[in-house]
């Protein structure tokens, strides 16, 4: 959905991107690469189909993907 803006389940194009709320400590589906609470927070951006409710989660920044690989890979 991130690239096509079309739902892979129902085919609808009514897709919304839900960004991370950086002012909130625990907003969204974050991935933490540090044991320190305020450091190493990588946001997981959600794309939601407003027709059927299907949701995809994406890490959008290449450097964040590299950090995840370094920490967990």
mmCIF file as Biopython writes it, N, C-alpha, C and O atoms, coordinates in Angstrom:
data_model
#
loop_
_atom_site.group_PDB
_atom_site.id
_atom_site.type_symbol
_atom_site.label_atom_id
_atom_site.label_alt_id
_atom_site.label_comp_id
_atom_site.label_asym_id
_atom_site.label_entity_id
_atom_site.label_seq_id
_atom_site.pdbx_PDB_ins_code
_atom_site.Cartn_x
_atom_site.Cartn_y
_atom_site.Cartn_z
_atom_site.occupancy
_atom_site.B_iso_or_equiv
_atom_site.auth_seq_id
_atom_site.auth_asym_id
_atom_site.pdbx_PDB_model_num
ATOM 1   N N  . UNK A ? 1  ? 0.812   -1.193  0.000  1.0 0.0 1  A 1 
ATOM 2   C CA . UNK A ? 1  ? 0.000   0.000   0.000  1.0 0.0 1  A 1 
ATOM 3   C C  . UNK A ? 1  ? 0.857   1.258   0.000  1.0 0.0 1  A 1 
ATOM 4   O O  . UNK A ? 1  ? 0.468   2.293   -0.542 1.0 0.0 1  A 1 
ATOM 5   N N  . UNK A ? 2  ? 2.027   1.151   0.616  1.0 0.0 2  A 1 
ATOM 6   C CA . UNK A ? 2  ? 2.912   2.309   0.693  1.0 0.0 2  A 1 
ATOM 7   C C  . UNK A ? 2  ? 3.294   2.824   -0.693 1.0 0.0 2  A 1 
ATOM 8   O O  . UNK A ? 2  ? 3.358   4.033   -0.915 1.0 0.0 2  A 1 
ATOM 9   N N  . UNK A ? 3  ? 3.541   1.924   -1.603 1.0 0.0 3  A 1 
ATOM 10  C CA . UNK A ? 3  ? 4.016   2.322   -2.930 1.0 0.0 3  A 1 
ATOM 11  C C  . UNK A ? 3  ? 2.897   2.499   -3.949 1.0 0.0 3  A 1 
ATOM 12  O O  . UNK A ? 3  ? 3.009   3.327   -4.852 1.0 0.0 3  A 1 
ATOM 13  N N  . UNK A ? 4  ? 1.833   1.740   -3.815 1.0 0.0 4  A 1 
ATOM 14  C CA . UNK A ? 4  ? 0.768   1.770   -4.825 1.0 0.0 4  A 1 
ATOM 15  C C  . UNK A ? 4  ? -0.452  2.580   -4.407 1.0 0.0 4  A 1 
ATOM 16  O O  . UNK A ? 4  ? -1.261  2.974   -5.247 1.0 0.0 4  A 1 
ATOM 17  N N  . UNK A ? 5  ? -0.584  2.829   -3.099 1.0 0.0 5  A 1 
ATOM 18  C CA . UNK A ? 5  ? -1.768  3.476   -2.540 1.0 0.0 5  A 1 
ATOM 19  C C  . UNK A ? 5  ? -3.039  2.718   -2.906 1.0 0.0 5  A 1 
ATOM 20  O O  . UNK A ? 5  ? -4.107  3.305   -3.082 1.0 0.0 5  A 1 
ATOM 21  N N  . UNK A ? 6  ? -2.896  1.402   -3.016 1.0 0.0 6  A 1 
ATOM 22  C CA . UNK A ? 6  ? -4.037  0.533   -3.271 1.0 0.0 6  A 1 
ATOM 23  C C  . UNK A ? 6  ? -3.967  -0.652  -2.310 1.0 0.0 6  A 1 
ATOM 24  O O  . UNK A ? 6  ? -2.898  -1.229  -2.106 1.0 0.0 6  A 1 
ATOM 25  N N  . UNK A ? 7  ? -5.085  -1.005  -1.731 1.0 0.0 7  A 1 
ATOM 26  C CA . UNK A ? 7  ? -5.143  -2.099  -0.771 1.0 0.0 7  A 1 
ATOM 27  C C  . UNK A ? 7  ? -4.949  -3.437  -1.487 1.0 0.0 7  A 1 
ATOM 28  O O  . UNK A ? 7  ? -5.649  -3.714  -2.461 1.0 0.0 7  A 1 
ATOM 29  N N  . UNK A ? 8  ? -4.006  -4.277  -1.022 1.0 0.0 8  A 1 
ATOM 30  C CA . UNK A ? 8  ? -3.795  -5.574  -1.661 1.0 0.0 8  A 1 
ATOM 31  C C  . UNK A ? 8  ? -4.893  -6.588  -1.334 1.0 0.0 8  A 1 
ATOM 32  O O  . UNK A ? 8  ? -4.976  -7.631  -1.983 1.0 0.0 8  A 1 
ATOM 33  N N  . UNK A ? 9  ? -5.725  -6.304  -0.351 1.0 0.0 9  A 1 
ATOM 34  C CA . UNK A ? 9  ? -6.801  -7.224  0.042  1.0 0.0 9  A 1 
ATOM 35  C C  . UNK A ? 9  ? -8.097  -6.972  -0.715 1.0 0.0 9  A 1 
ATOM 36  O O  . UNK A ? 9  ? -8.704  -7.905  -1.242 1.0 0.0 9  A 1 
ATOM 37  N N  . UNK A ? 10 ? -8.528  -5.699  -0.768 1.0 0.0 10 A 1 
ATOM 38  C CA . UNK A ? 10 ? -9.826  -5.402  -1.387 1.0 0.0 10 A 1 
ATOM 39  C C  . UNK A ? 10 ? -9.713  -4.562  -2.658 1.0 0.0 10 A 1 
ATOM 40  O O  . UNK A ? 10 ? -10.694 -4.413  -3.387 1.0 0.0 10 A 1 
ATOM 41  N N  . UNK A ? 11 ? -8.526  -4.011  -2.933 1.0 0.0 11 A 1 
ATOM 42  C CA . UNK A ? 11 ? -8.328  -3.223  -4.147 1.0 0.0 11 A 1 
ATOM 43  C C  . UNK A ? 11 ? -8.710  -1.759  -4.034 1.0 0.0 11 A 1 
ATOM 44  O O  . UNK A ? 11 ? -8.550  -1.006  -4.995 1.0 0.0 11 A 1 
ATOM 45  N N  . UNK A ? 12 ? -9.209  -1.344  -2.886 1.0 0.0 12 A 1 
ATOM 46  C CA . UNK A ? 12 ? -9.621  0.054   -2.720 1.0 0.0 12 A 1 
ATOM 47  C C  . UNK A ? 12 ? -8.410  0.982   -2.748 1.0 0.0 12 A 1 
ATOM 48  O O  . UNK A ? 12 ? -7.290  0.565   -2.456 1.0 0.0 12 A 1 
ATOM 49  N N  . UNK A ? 13 ? -8.645  2.229   -3.098 1.0 0.0 13 A 1 
ATOM 50  C CA . UNK A ? 13 ? -7.581  3.232   -3.122 1.0 0.0 13 A 1 
ATOM 51  C C  . UNK A ? 13 ? -7.755  4.274   -2.018 1.0 0.0 13 A 1 
ATOM 52  O O  . UNK A ? 13 ? -7.073  5.298   -2.014 1.0 0.0 13 A 1 
ATOM 53  N N  . UNK A ? 14 ? -8.659  4.014   -1.096 1.0 0.0 14 A 1 
ATOM 54  C CA . UNK A ? 14 ? -8.881  4.909   0.041  1.0 0.0 14 A 1 
ATOM 55  C C  . UNK A ? 14 ? -7.931  4.499   1.167  1.0 0.0 14 A 1 
ATOM 56  O O  . UNK A ? 14 ? -8.341  3.881   2.150  1.0 0.0 14 A 1 
ATOM 57  N N  . UNK A ? 15 ? -6.649  4.858   1.003  1.0 0.0 15 A 1 
ATOM 58  C CA . UNK A ? 15 ? -5.583  4.455   1.922  1.0 0.0 15 A 1 
ATOM 59  C C  . UNK A ? 15 ? -5.059  5.691   2.641  1.0 0.0 15 A 1 
ATOM 60  O O  . UNK A ? 15 ? -4.856  6.738   2.025  1.0 0.0 15 A 1 
ATOM 61  N N  . UNK A ? 16 ? -4.844  5.563   3.943  1.0 0.0 16 A 1 
ATOM 62  C CA . UNK A ? 16 ? -4.365  6.675   4.762  1.0 0.0 16 A 1 
ATOM 63  C C  . UNK A ? 16 ? -3.047  6.278   5.415  1.0 0.0 16 A 1 
ATOM 64  O O  . UNK A ? 16 ? -2.896  5.160   5.908  1.0 0.0 16 A 1 
ATOM 65  N N  . UNK A ? 17 ? -2.090  7.215   5.411  1.0 0.0 17 A 1 
ATOM 66  C CA . UNK A ? 17 ? -0.803  7.019   6.085  1.0 0.0 17 A 1 
ATOM 67  C C  . UNK A ? 17 ? -0.896  7.605   7.484  1.0 0.0 17 A 1 
ATOM 68  O O  . UNK A ? 17 ? -1.229  8.779   7.645  1.0 0.0 17 A 1 
ATOM 69  N N  . UNK A ? 18 ? -0.601  6.790   8.506  1.0 0.0 18 A 1 
ATOM 70  C CA . UNK A ? 18 ? -0.630  7.240   9.896  1.0 0.0 18 A 1 
ATOM 71  C C  . UNK A ? 18 ? 0.817   7.436   10.339 1.0 0.0 18 A 1 
ATOM 72  O O  . UNK A ? 18 ? 1.528   6.455   10.558 1.0 0.0 18 A 1 
ATOM 73  N N  . UNK A ? 19 ? 1.270   8.688   10.477 1.0 0.0 19 A 1 
ATOM 74  C CA . UNK A ? 19 ? 2.663   8.933   10.849 1.0 0.0 19 A 1 
ATOM 75  C C  . UNK A ? 19 ? 2.898   8.723   12.338 1.0 0.0 19 A 1 
ATOM 76  O O  . UNK A ? 19 ? 1.957   8.641   13.127 1.0 0.0 19 A 1 
ATOM 77  N N  . UNK A ? 20 ? 4.157   8.639   12.701 1.0 0.0 20 A 1 
ATOM 78  C CA . UNK A ? 20 ? 4.544   8.584   14.100 1.0 0.0 20 A 1 
ATOM 79  C C  . UNK A ? 20 ? 4.281   9.947   14.722 1.0 0.0 20 A 1 
ATOM 80  O O  . UNK A ? 20 ? 4.416   10.973  14.054 1.0 0.0 20 A 1 
ATOM 81  N N  . UNK A ? 21 ? 3.910   9.965   15.987 1.0 0.0 21 A 1 
ATOM 82  C CA . UNK A ? 21 ? 3.743   11.216  16.726 1.0 0.0 21 A 1 
ATOM 83  C C  . UNK A ? 21 ? 4.983   11.371  17.594 1.0 0.0 21 A 1 
ATOM 84  O O  . UNK A ? 21 ? 5.036   10.830  18.698 1.0 0.0 21 A 1 
ATOM 85  N N  . UNK A ? 22 ? 5.964   12.090  17.116 1.0 0.0 22 A 1 
ATOM 86  C CA . UNK A ? 22 ? 7.256   12.180  17.800 1.0 0.0 22 A 1 
ATOM 87  C C  . UNK A ? 22 ? 7.188   12.877  19.153 1.0 0.0 22 A 1 
ATOM 88  O O  . UNK A ? 22 ? 8.114   12.740  19.953 1.0 0.0 22 A 1 
ATOM 89  N N  . UNK A ? 23 ? 6.121   13.619  19.430 1.0 0.0 23 A 1 
ATOM 90  C CA . UNK A ? 23 ? 6.019   14.290  20.721 1.0 0.0 23 A 1 
ATOM 91  C C  . UNK A ? 23 ? 5.524   13.357  21.821 1.0 0.0 23 A 1 
ATOM 92  O O  . UNK A ? 23 ? 5.575   13.704  23.001 1.0 0.0 23 A 1 
ATOM 93  N N  . UNK A ? 24 ? 5.047   12.182  21.441 1.0 0.0 24 A 1 
ATOM 94  C CA . UNK A ? 24 ? 4.610   11.203  22.435 1.0 0.0 24 A 1 
ATOM 95  C C  . UNK A ? 24 ? 5.676   10.135  22.588 1.0 0.0 24 A 1 
ATOM 96  O O  . UNK A ? 24 ? 6.248   9.664   21.605 1.0 0.0 24 A 1 
ATOM 97  N N  . UNK A ? 25 ? 5.932   9.765   23.815 1.0 0.0 25 A 1 
ATOM 98  C CA . UNK A ? 25 ? 6.974   8.762   24.093 1.0 0.0 25 A 1 
ATOM 99  C C  . UNK A ? 25 ? 6.612   7.397   23.515 1.0 0.0 25 A 1 
ATOM 100 O O  . UNK A ? 25 ? 7.472   6.736   22.934 1.0 0.0 25 A 1 
ATOM 101 N N  . UNK A ? 26 ? 5.389   6.966   23.655 1.0 0.0 26 A 1 
ATOM 102 C CA . UNK A ? 26 ? 5.020   5.591   23.288 1.0 0.0 26 A 1 
ATOM 103 C C  . UNK A ? 26 ? 3.977   5.557   22.180 1.0 0.0 26 A 1 
ATOM 104 O O  . UNK A ? 26 ? 3.081   4.713   22.205 1.0 0.0 26 A 1 
ATOM 105 N N  . UNK A ? 27 ? 4.077   6.452   21.218 1.0 0.0 27 A 1 
ATOM 106 C CA . UNK A ? 27 ? 3.092   6.463   20.155 1.0 0.0 27 A 1 
ATOM 107 C C  . UNK A ? 27 ? 3.396   5.397   19.119 1.0 0.0 27 A 1 
ATOM 108 O O  . UNK A ? 27 ? 4.557   5.120   18.818 1.0 0.0 27 A 1 
ATOM 109 N N  . UNK A ? 28 ? 2.367   4.815   18.589 1.0 0.0 28 A 1 
ATOM 110 C CA . UNK A ? 28 ? 2.523   3.877   17.490 1.0 0.0 28 A 1 
ATOM 111 C C  . UNK A ? 28 ? 3.199   2.576   17.850 1.0 0.0 28 A 1 
ATOM 112 O O  . UNK A ? 28 ? 3.306   2.199   19.017 1.0 0.0 28 A 1 
ATOM 113 N N  . UNK A ? 29 ? 3.643   1.915   16.830 1.0 0.0 29 A 1 
ATOM 114 C CA . UNK A ? 29 ? 4.332   0.632   16.934 1.0 0.0 29 A 1 
ATOM 115 C C  . UNK A ? 29 ? 5.810   0.884   16.763 1.0 0.0 29 A 1 
ATOM 116 O O  . UNK A ? 29 ? 6.344   0.637   15.682 1.0 0.0 29 A 1 
ATOM 117 N N  . UNK A ? 30 ? 6.477   1.355   17.760 1.0 0.0 30 A 1 
ATOM 118 C CA . UNK A ? 30 ? 7.883   1.698   17.633 1.0 0.0 30 A 1 
ATOM 119 C C  . UNK A ? 30 ? 8.768   0.474   17.852 1.0 0.0 30 A 1 
ATOM 120 O O  . UNK A ? 30 ? 8.392   -0.469  18.549 1.0 0.0 30 A 1 
ATOM 121 N N  . UNK A ? 31 ? 9.938   0.511   17.249 1.0 0.0 31 A 1 
ATOM 122 C CA . UNK A ? 31 ? 10.972  -0.490  17.484 1.0 0.0 31 A 1 
ATOM 123 C C  . UNK A ? 31 ? 12.086  0.228   18.229 1.0 0.0 31 A 1 
ATOM 124 O O  . UNK A ? 31 ? 12.567  1.269   17.782 1.0 0.0 31 A 1 
ATOM 125 N N  . UNK A ? 32 ? 12.495  -0.327  19.362 1.0 0.0 32 A 1 
ATOM 126 C CA . UNK A ? 32 ? 13.531  0.301   20.171 1.0 0.0 32 A 1 
ATOM 127 C C  . UNK A ? 32 ? 14.844  -0.456  20.016 1.0 0.0 32 A 1 
ATOM 128 O O  . UNK A ? 32 ? 14.897  -1.671  20.206 1.0 0.0 32 A 1 
ATOM 129 N N  . UNK A ? 33 ? 15.899  0.268   19.670 1.0 0.0 33 A 1 
ATOM 130 C CA . UNK A ? 33 ? 17.217  -0.345  19.474 1.0 0.0 33 A 1 
ATOM 131 C C  . UNK A ? 33 ? 18.150  -0.038  20.634 1.0 0.0 33 A 1 
ATOM 132 O O  . UNK A ? 33 ? 19.355  -0.280  20.552 1.0 0.0 33 A 1 
ATOM 133 N N  . UNK A ? 34 ? 17.591  0.494   21.711 1.0 0.0 34 A 1 
ATOM 134 C CA . UNK A ? 34 ? 18.376  0.828   22.902 1.0 0.0 34 A 1 
ATOM 135 C C  . UNK A ? 34 ? 17.560  0.496   24.136 1.0 0.0 34 A 1 
ATOM 136 O O  . UNK A ? 34 ? 16.330  0.515   24.091 1.0 0.0 34 A 1 
ATOM 137 N N  . UNK A ? 35 ? 18.226  0.192   25.230 1.0 0.0 35 A 1 
ATOM 138 C CA . UNK A ? 35 ? 17.520  -0.056  26.481 1.0 0.0 35 A 1 
ATOM 139 C C  . UNK A ? 35 ? 17.155  1.244   27.188 1.0 0.0 35 A 1 
ATOM 140 O O  . UNK A ? 35 ? 16.396  1.234   28.157 1.0 0.0 35 A 1 
ATOM 141 N N  . UNK A ? 36 ? 17.693  2.362   26.708 1.0 0.0 36 A 1 
ATOM 142 C CA . UNK A ? 36 ? 17.351  3.664   27.265 1.0 0.0 36 A 1 
ATOM 143 C C  . UNK A ? 36 ? 16.073  4.163   26.611 1.0 0.0 36 A 1 
ATOM 144 O O  . UNK A ? 36 ? 15.970  4.201   25.385 1.0 0.0 36 A 1 
ATOM 145 N N  . UNK A ? 37 ? 15.114  4.539   27.417 1.0 0.0 37 A 1 
ATOM 146 C CA . UNK A ? 37 ? 13.762  4.825   26.967 1.0 0.0 37 A 1 
ATOM 147 C C  . UNK A ? 37 ? 13.676  5.856   25.845 1.0 0.0 37 A 1 
ATOM 148 O O  . UNK A ? 37 ? 12.937  5.644   24.883 1.0 0.0 37 A 1 
ATOM 149 N N  . UNK A ? 38 ? 14.397  6.947   25.938 1.0 0.0 38 A 1 
ATOM 150 C CA . UNK A ? 38 ? 14.238  8.022   24.954 1.0 0.0 38 A 1 
ATOM 151 C C  . UNK A ? 38 ? 15.185  7.916   23.760 1.0 0.0 38 A 1 
ATOM 152 O O  . UNK A ? 38 ? 15.180  8.791   22.895 1.0 0.0 38 A 1 
ATOM 153 N N  . UNK A ? 39 ? 15.990  6.866   23.699 1.0 0.0 39 A 1 
ATOM 154 C CA . UNK A ? 39 ? 16.952  6.722   22.610 1.0 0.0 39 A 1 
ATOM 155 C C  . UNK A ? 39 ? 16.625  5.486   21.776 1.0 0.0 39 A 1 
ATOM 156 O O  . UNK A ? 39 ? 16.031  4.530   22.275 1.0 0.0 39 A 1 
ATOM 157 N N  . UNK A ? 40 ? 17.006  5.512   20.537 1.0 0.0 40 A 1 
ATOM 158 C CA . UNK A ? 40 ? 16.861  4.349   19.687 1.0 0.0 40 A 1 
ATOM 159 C C  . UNK A ? 40 ? 15.439  4.029   19.289 1.0 0.0 40 A 1 
ATOM 160 O O  . UNK A ? 40 ? 15.122  2.872   19.016 1.0 0.0 40 A 1 
ATOM 161 N N  . UNK A ? 41 ? 14.575  5.027   19.249 1.0 0.0 41 A 1 
ATOM 162 C CA . UNK A ? 41 ? 13.183  4.815   18.859 1.0 0.0 41 A 1 
ATOM 163 C C  . UNK A ? 41 ? 13.064  4.918   17.345 1.0 0.0 41 A 1 
ATOM 164 O O  . UNK A ? 41 ? 13.333  5.969   16.764 1.0 0.0 41 A 1 
ATOM 165 N N  . UNK A ? 42 ? 12.664  3.835   16.718 1.0 0.0 42 A 1 
ATOM 166 C CA . UNK A ? 42 ? 12.450  3.837   15.272 1.0 0.0 42 A 1 
ATOM 167 C C  . UNK A ? 42 ? 10.950  3.723   15.038 1.0 0.0 42 A 1 
ATOM 168 O O  . UNK A ? 42 ? 10.327  2.740   15.441 1.0 0.0 42 A 1 
ATOM 169 N N  . UNK A ? 43 ? 10.367  4.730   14.383 1.0 0.0 43 A 1 
ATOM 170 C CA . UNK A ? 43 ? 8.918   4.694   14.175 1.0 0.0 43 A 1 
ATOM 171 C C  . UNK A ? 43 ? 8.523   3.687   13.098 1.0 0.0 43 A 1 
ATOM 172 O O  . UNK A ? 43 ? 9.209   3.521   12.090 1.0 0.0 43 A 1 
ATOM 173 N N  . UNK A ? 44 ? 7.411   3.029   13.341 1.0 0.0 44 A 1 
ATOM 174 C CA . UNK A ? 44 ? 6.810   2.149   12.345 1.0 0.0 44 A 1 
ATOM 175 C C  . UNK A ? 44 ? 5.572   2.878   11.841 1.0 0.0 44 A 1 
ATOM 176 O O  . UNK A ? 44 ? 4.625   3.110   12.593 1.0 0.0 44 A 1 
ATOM 177 N N  . UNK A ? 45 ? 5.589   3.232   10.573 1.0 0.0 45 A 1 
ATOM 178 C CA . UNK A ? 45 ? 4.511   4.001   9.971  1.0 0.0 45 A 1 
ATOM 179 C C  . UNK A ? 45 ? 3.434   3.032   9.489  1.0 0.0 45 A 1 
ATOM 180 O O  . UNK A ? 45 ? 3.732   2.003   8.884  1.0 0.0 45 A 1 
ATOM 181 N N  . UNK A ? 46 ? 2.183   3.379   9.767  1.0 0.0 46 A 1 
ATOM 182 C CA . UNK A ? 46 ? 1.076   2.511   9.379  1.0 0.0 46 A 1 
ATOM 183 C C  . UNK A ? 46 ? 0.323   3.072   8.186  1.0 0.0 46 A 1 
ATOM 184 O O  . UNK A ? 46 ? 0.113   4.279   8.066  1.0 0.0 46 A 1 
ATOM 185 N N  . UNK A ? 47 ? -0.075  2.163   7.308  1.0 0.0 47 A 1 
ATOM 186 C CA . UNK A ? 47 ? -0.935  2.482   6.177  1.0 0.0 47 A 1 
ATOM 187 C C  . UNK A ? 47 ? -2.219  1.689   6.370  1.0 0.0 47 A 1 
ATOM 188 O O  . UNK A ? 47 ? -2.182  0.469   6.527  1.0 0.0 47 A 1 
ATOM 189 N N  . UNK A ? 48 ? -3.366  2.387   6.358  1.0 0.0 48 A 1 
ATOM 190 C CA . UNK A ? 48 ? -4.645  1.766   6.671  1.0 0.0 48 A 1 
ATOM 191 C C  . UNK A ? 48 ? -5.593  1.912   5.486  1.0 0.0 48 A 1 
ATOM 192 O O  . UNK A ? 48 ? -5.761  3.002   4.940  1.0 0.0 48 A 1 
ATOM 193 N N  . UNK A ? 49 ? -6.211  0.795   5.097  1.0 0.0 49 A 1 
ATOM 194 C CA . UNK A ? 49 ? -7.264  0.843   4.087  1.0 0.0 49 A 1 
ATOM 195 C C  . UNK A ? 49 ? -8.555  1.238   4.781  1.0 0.0 49 A 1 
ATOM 196 O O  . UNK A ? 49 ? -9.000  0.559   5.707  1.0 0.0 49 A 1 
ATOM 197 N N  . UNK A ? 50 ? -9.160  2.338   4.336  1.0 0.0 50 A 1 
ATOM 198 C CA . UNK A ? 50 ? -10.383 2.828   4.975  1.0 0.0 50 A 1 
ATOM 199 C C  . UNK A ? 50 ? -11.634 2.137   4.448  1.0 0.0 50 A 1 
ATOM 200 O O  . UNK A ? 50 ? -12.745 2.484   4.849  1.0 0.0 50 A 1 
ATOM 201 N N  . UNK A ? 51 ? -11.471 1.169   3.558  1.0 0.0 51 A 1 
ATOM 202 C CA . UNK A ? 51 ? -12.606 0.369   3.091  1.0 0.0 51 A 1 
ATOM 203 C C  . UNK A ? 51 ? -12.738 -0.923  3.888  1.0 0.0 51 A 1 
ATOM 204 O O  . UNK A ? 51 ? -13.818 -1.227  4.395  1.0 0.0 51 A 1 
ATOM 205 N N  . UNK A ? 52 ? -11.643 -1.694  4.006  1.0 0.0 52 A 1 
ATOM 206 C CA . UNK A ? 52 ? -11.728 -3.008  4.660  1.0 0.0 52 A 1 
ATOM 207 C C  . UNK A ? 52 ? -10.983 -3.074  5.989  1.0 0.0 52 A 1 
ATOM 208 O O  . UNK A ? 52 ? -11.163 -4.030  6.744  1.0 0.0 52 A 1 
ATOM 209 N N  . UNK A ? 53 ? -10.145 -2.071  6.294  1.0 0.0 53 A 1 
ATOM 210 C CA . UNK A ? 53 ? -9.443  -2.048  7.567  1.0 0.0 53 A 1 
ATOM 211 C C  . UNK A ? 53 ? -8.090  -2.731  7.561  1.0 0.0 53 A 1 
ATOM 212 O O  . UNK A ? 53 ? -7.443  -2.814  8.605  1.0 0.0 53 A 1 
ATOM 213 N N  . UNK A ? 54 ? -7.649  -3.219  6.420  1.0 0.0 54 A 1 
ATOM 214 C CA . UNK A ? 54 ? -6.330  -3.851  6.335  1.0 0.0 54 A 1 
ATOM 215 C C  . UNK A ? 54 ? -5.251  -2.823  6.675  1.0 0.0 54 A 1 
ATOM 216 O O  . UNK A ? 54 ? -5.349  -1.657  6.291  1.0 0.0 54 A 1 
ATOM 217 N N  . UNK A ? 55 ? -4.204  -3.276  7.413  1.0 0.0 55 A 1 
ATOM 218 C CA . UNK A ? 55 ? -3.126  -2.383  7.851  1.0 0.0 55 A 1 
ATOM 219 C C  . UNK A ? 55 ? -1.782  -2.980  7.474  1.0 0.0 55 A 1 
ATOM 220 O O  . UNK A ? 55 ? -1.555  -4.178  7.642  1.0 0.0 55 A 1 
ATOM 221 N N  . UNK A ? 56 ? -0.885  -2.128  6.958  1.0 0.0 56 A 1 
ATOM 222 C CA . UNK A ? 56 ? 0.513   -2.504  6.723  1.0 0.0 56 A 1 
ATOM 223 C C  . UNK A ? 56 ? 1.394   -1.606  7.573  1.0 0.0 56 A 1 
ATOM 224 O O  . UNK A ? 56 ? 1.104   -0.424  7.758  1.0 0.0 56 A 1 
ATOM 225 N N  . UNK A ? 57 ? 2.474   -2.180  8.088  1.0 0.0 57 A 1 
ATOM 226 C CA . UNK A ? 57 ? 3.453   -1.426  8.876  1.0 0.0 57 A 1 
ATOM 227 C C  . UNK A ? 57 ? 4.747   -1.333  8.089  1.0 0.0 57 A 1 
ATOM 228 O O  . UNK A ? 57 ? 5.196   -2.310  7.490  1.0 0.0 57 A 1 
ATOM 229 N N  . UNK A ? 58 ? 5.350   -0.128  8.099  1.0 0.0 58 A 1 
ATOM 230 C CA . UNK A ? 58 ? 6.581   0.105   7.338  1.0 0.0 58 A 1 
ATOM 231 C C  . UNK A ? 58 ? 7.578   0.916   8.151  1.0 0.0 58 A 1 
ATOM 232 O O  . UNK A ? 58 ? 7.206   1.853   8.857  1.0 0.0 58 A 1 
ATOM 233 N N  . UNK A ? 59 ? 8.837   0.549   8.043  1.0 0.0 59 A 1 
ATOM 234 C CA . UNK A ? 59 ? 9.940   1.414   8.477  1.0 0.0 59 A 1 
ATOM 235 C C  . UNK A ? 59 ? 10.398  2.096   7.195  1.0 0.0 59 A 1 
ATOM 236 O O  . UNK A ? 59 ? 10.842  1.427   6.262  1.0 0.0 59 A 1 
ATOM 237 N N  . UNK A ? 60 ? 10.297  3.400   7.142  1.0 0.0 60 A 1 
ATOM 238 C CA . UNK A ? 60 ? 10.473  4.093   5.868  1.0 0.0 60 A 1 
ATOM 239 C C  . UNK A ? 60 ? 11.891  4.578   5.576  1.0 0.0 60 A 1 
ATOM 240 O O  . UNK A ? 60 ? 12.240  4.744   4.407  1.0 0.0 60 A 1 
ATOM 241 N N  . UNK A ? 61 ? 12.704  4.806   6.576  1.0 0.0 61 A 1 
ATOM 242 C CA . UNK A ? 61 ? 14.029  5.382   6.348  1.0 0.0 61 A 1 
ATOM 243 C C  . UNK A ? 61 ? 15.101  4.295   6.266  1.0 0.0 61 A 1 
ATOM 244 O O  . UNK A ? 61 ? 15.167  3.411   7.120  1.0 0.0 61 A 1 
ATOM 245 N N  . UNK A ? 62 ? 15.921  4.370   5.250  1.0 0.0 62 A 1 
ATOM 246 C CA . UNK A ? 62 ? 16.978  3.383   5.029  1.0 0.0 62 A 1 
ATOM 247 C C  . UNK A ? 62 ? 17.934  3.293   6.217  1.0 0.0 62 A 1 
ATOM 248 O O  . UNK A ? 62 ? 18.336  2.197   6.607  1.0 0.0 62 A 1 
ATOM 249 N N  . UNK A ? 63 ? 18.301  4.440   6.794  1.0 0.0 63 A 1 
ATOM 250 C CA . UNK A ? 63 ? 19.223  4.414   7.930  1.0 0.0 63 A 1 
ATOM 251 C C  . UNK A ? 63 ? 18.600  3.728   9.143  1.0 0.0 63 A 1 
ATOM 252 O O  . UNK A ? 63 ? 19.312  3.121   9.944  1.0 0.0 63 A 1 
ATOM 253 N N  . UNK A ? 64 ? 17.278  3.819   9.286  1.0 0.0 64 A 1 
ATOM 254 C CA . UNK A ? 64 ? 16.602  3.117   10.382 1.0 0.0 64 A 1 
ATOM 255 C C  . UNK A ? 64 ? 16.595  1.608   10.152 1.0 0.0 64 A 1 
ATOM 256 O O  . UNK A ? 64 ? 16.712  0.833   11.101 1.0 0.0 64 A 1 
ATOM 257 N N  . UNK A ? 65 ? 16.460  1.195   8.903  1.0 0.0 65 A 1 
ATOM 258 C CA . UNK A ? 65 ? 16.546  -0.231  8.576  1.0 0.0 65 A 1 
ATOM 259 C C  . UNK A ? 65 ? 17.934  -0.777  8.890  1.0 0.0 65 A 1 
ATOM 260 O O  . UNK A ? 65 ? 18.075  -1.896  9.385  1.0 0.0 65 A 1 
ATOM 261 N N  . UNK A ? 66 ? 18.947  0.014   8.600  1.0 0.0 66 A 1 
ATOM 262 C CA . UNK A ? 66 ? 20.327  -0.398  8.904  1.0 0.0 66 A 1 
ATOM 263 C C  . UNK A ? 66 ? 20.548  -0.507  10.411 1.0 0.0 66 A 1 
ATOM 264 O O  . UNK A ? 66 ? 21.254  -1.404  10.871 1.0 0.0 66 A 1 
ATOM 265 N N  . UNK A ? 67 ? 19.947  0.402   11.182 1.0 0.0 67 A 1 
ATOM 266 C CA . UNK A ? 67 ? 20.055  0.353   12.637 1.0 0.0 67 A 1 
ATOM 267 C C  . UNK A ? 67 ? 19.371  -0.900  13.207 1.0 0.0 67 A 1 
ATOM 268 O O  . UNK A ? 67 ? 19.883  -1.534  14.130 1.0 0.0 67 A 1 
ATOM 269 N N  . UNK A ? 68 ? 18.232  -1.236  12.651 1.0 0.0 68 A 1 
ATOM 270 C CA . UNK A ? 68 ? 17.523  -2.456  13.068 1.0 0.0 68 A 1 
ATOM 271 C C  . UNK A ? 68 ? 18.375  -3.687  12.767 1.0 0.0 68 A 1 
ATOM 272 O O  . UNK A ? 68 ? 18.491  -4.584  13.602 1.0 0.0 68 A 1 
ATOM 273 N N  . UNK A ? 69 ? 18.963  -3.727  11.589 1.0 0.0 69 A 1 
ATOM 274 C CA . UNK A ? 69 ? 19.806  -4.860  11.218 1.0 0.0 69 A 1 
ATOM 275 C C  . UNK A ? 69 ? 21.015  -4.964  12.133 1.0 0.0 69 A 1 
ATOM 276 O O  . UNK A ? 69 ? 21.399  -6.060  12.541 1.0 0.0 69 A 1 
ATOM 277 N N  . UNK A ? 70 ? 21.617  -3.820  12.455 1.0 0.0 70 A 1 
ATOM 278 C CA . UNK A ? 70 ? 22.773  -3.796  13.347 1.0 0.0 70 A 1 
ATOM 279 C C  . UNK A ? 70 ? 22.413  -4.293  14.742 1.0 0.0 70 A 1 
ATOM 280 O O  . UNK A ? 70 ? 23.187  -5.018  15.366 1.0 0.0 70 A 1 
ATOM 281 N N  . UNK A ? 71 ? 21.250  -3.907  15.224 1.0 0.0 71 A 1 
ATOM 282 C CA . UNK A ? 71 ? 20.825  -4.275  16.570 1.0 0.0 71 A 1 
ATOM 283 C C  . UNK A ? 71 ? 20.315  -5.705  16.672 1.0 0.0 71 A 1 
ATOM 284 O O  . UNK A ? 71 ? 20.653  -6.417  17.618 1.0 0.0 71 A 1 
ATOM 285 N N  . UNK A ? 72 ? 19.515  -6.129  15.718 1.0 0.0 72 A 1 
ATOM 286 C CA . UNK A ? 72 ? 18.831  -7.421  15.828 1.0 0.0 72 A 1 
ATOM 287 C C  . UNK A ? 72 ? 19.323  -8.472  14.837 1.0 0.0 72 A 1 
ATOM 288 O O  . UNK A ? 72 ? 19.010  -9.655  14.977 1.0 0.0 72 A 1 
ATOM 289 N N  . UNK A ? 73 ? 20.103  -8.041  13.822 1.0 0.0 73 A 1 
ATOM 290 C CA . UNK A ? 73 ? 20.491  -8.951  12.746 1.0 0.0 73 A 1 
ATOM 291 C C  . UNK A ? 73 ? 21.658  -9.786  13.089 1.0 0.0 73 A 1 
ATOM 292 O O  . UNK A ? 73 ? 22.095  -10.600 12.275 1.0 0.0 73 A 1 
#
